Amino acid sequence: MSRPVRVRFAPSPTGYLHVGGARTFLFNWLFARHHGGAMILRVEDTDTARSTREFEEMQKQDMAWLGLPWDEGPGLGLETPSVGSFGPYRQSERMSIYAEHAQVLLNKGHAYYCFCTDAELEEKKKLALASGRPPHYDGKCRAISPQDAQKRLAQGEKGAVRFWIKNPKAYKLKDLIRGEIEFQEGMVGDFVILRTGGMPVYNFCCVIDDHLMEISHVLRAEEHLSNTVRQLMLYEAYGWTPPDFGHMSVVLGPDKQKLSKRHGATSVNDYKENGYLKEAINNYIALLGWSSPDHREILPLNEMVALFGTDRINSAPAVFDGVKLKWMNSQYLRAMDELELWKMIEPILKKHGLDFSTSSEAWIKSAVAAFKTSMETLVDCVPLFHPLSDSGFSVGEEAAPVLGWPTTKRVIEVWISELKKGNPQSALTEEEFTQLQKDIQLECQVKGKEFFQALRVAIVGKPHGTELKLLIPLLFRESLINRAQKVLSKMS
């Protein structure tokens, strides 16, 4: 690297952090960490109609949850001060900086005031398109001298500031991802840098901020590729060295259209609420356009840092596959320590009225070990643990046919009798349960579904569901007896 690595993520605070934005943030974060550089968070909140500090905080909370801390930028929390010596880090707090740099271009003759109204500009655009010409500004206000422009402004007339393309030419860009790109001469006309009223436009803000914050590399979505030629013109006018650019492919949904809300969950918060692990989210979105040299799919964050490079970012569109993400999440769940996983699922269980707070550590470890291989997300714990809750036990309507069989009562009565022979606070092992089933079948002379469904109703209240061999070692004899007696009471 010819200069210290400083990268930035610059979201607009208009909602939760989208998956595409999370990928941009992650790629920049990995790049910075790989090169020992700095990760800067900059808030592009000049869209005053849609941007809010609450949305900013939501996005920062999502980034913090992903475990990807930034080195400079607004602090976490609305009242927390910014960190870093290149602030302010919110564009809304940098208006005087933009005005000052716009004046530099005006003084150099690289910009001028434009007093054309919106109606005039729309009419010019229609005429250009009708005649087959690019809808570029026709340069009408170039002839207005700086002195006359100041007089008109002093008299209350409104004017925007336009960048003046005096010497149209082609521009070349060596993109870190897409290679050599050429922007042909005449692609853009004189463009606005300050709107009427003084609000700066995106391309102008980007150049000023990236230069003053000493950004060395810009990794961003390909939708910004068309903006790059304007930004290169501004860098040239100021005599500044532009950063190295890399434009990442768009993220598509399964239908090969740009990923959006119509595809379901698309924000980091959605996936957090739906029980996904941050490790799985980071791992999966890293593979949306990037791959490790050895093509492994399960990659902890520290390994991604060690392996990350722009040379392995694919320029082709990446397709977001929710099924693949769920599979990856399940792999991380299975690899988790049982007690650590319990810390994550216990609040979810309590939220659904399932309280196991009196359970021993040994029971917890056994229960989590039994069920985590069946979990794809954290919220899957609810239906899996529900049969273990005595307070949640009930005899479902689907058990009615089983309760009507003449052999069911006898099976349940013998089941209760056998359970009472042991310690009420002990559980049956899988082997003991298997042998007990054989003994009861022999004594009752019942087999097939009339036996197994009757026993299942006595244990979980319905004839179908989780394998009993998983549940039985986790239920004390006392609990099994109480459940079976409730079933008998319902039958009578």
Buried (B, 14 or more C-beta within 10 A) or exposed (E): EEEEBBBBBBBBBBBBBBBBBBBBBBBBBBBBBBBEBBBBBBBBBBBEEEBEBEBBBBBBBBBBBBEBEBBBBBBBEEEEEBBBEBBBBBBBBBBEBBEEBBEEBBEEEBBBBBBBEEEEBEEBBEEBEEEEEEBBBBBBBBEBEEEEBBEBEEEEEEBBBBBBBEEEEEBEBEBBBBEEBEBEEEBBBBBBBBBBEEBBBBBBBBBBBBBEBEBBBBBBBBEBBEBBBBBBBBBBBBEBEBBBBBBBBBBBBEEEEEBEEEBEBBBBBBBBEBBBBBBBBBBBBBBBBBBBEEEEEEBEBEEBBEBBEBEEBEBEBBBBBBEEBBBBBBBBBEEBEBEEBBEBBBEBBEEBEBEBEEBEEEBBBBBBEBBBEBBBBBBBBBEBBBBBBEEBBEBEEEBEEBBEBEBBBBBBBBBBEBBEEBEEEEBBEEEBBEEBBEEBBEEBEBEEEBBBBBBBBBBBBBBEBBEBEBBBBBBBBBBBBBBBBBBBEBBE
